[in-house]
Amino acid sequence: MAIKDSEYVNQSQETELNYCLRKHGLAQSADNRKALKDLLPPRTRTEEADRLILANLDKFAKSASQS
């Protein structure tokens, strides 16, 4: 079975990390991107990234509109 790139978070692209953060109302900052990269294991599926973010919301800064 082929692996679909769209099912995984590309941790080397800021735009994909920002999308994950934005989806959860988090600031798209360098600190949040670093925290997200530190949290995600290699080859993380998008659904798993969502679960990890929700379980670790205290590690991220909220976006200004969410304050």
N, C-alpha and C positions, 0 to 999 in steps of 0.2 A: 504494500500500500504506500502510495506516495505521500510525502509530507507537504502540507500546504503552508507556505510562508505566512499567509494571512491568519493562521491559527496561533501563531507565536508572536511574542513581543521581541522586536529587534532592538536589543539594548544598546546598539551602537548608533542609533538614530534618535536625536533629540525630539524630532516630531512625533515619533511613536511613544516615547516616554511622556511627552507633554500630553498626548491624547489620553493616556492612562490616567494621568493626574487630573486633567480637566474633567474627565468622566465622573470623578468623585468629588468635584468641587475644591480641588487642591491647587495651590499656587504652582505655576509652571516655572519654578526657579531652579537655579543650579543646585542649591542645597537639596531640594525635593527630588530632583533627578538623581543625584548621588545617593540619597537615601533609598530610592526605589531600586536603583541598580544593585546596591548592597543587599537589598531584601530578596531580589529575584535570583533563583538559581539559573544556570544555563538552560537554554531551550525551554523556557517557561511558556506555557499556553496562555492565551489571553484570559480565559476564565480563571485559571489559577492565579494569575497576577491580580485580578479583581478581588479574589478571596483574600490574598495576602495583604493587599492595600487596606481592605475593610477591617482585617484583624489587627492592623498596625497603624490606624489613623493617627494615634498620638505621636508618631514619628515624623509627621508631615505638617507643614504650615498650610493653613487654609488660604484660599484665594481672597483677595481684597473684597470681592463681591459677596463672599460667604461669611465675612466677619461679623 
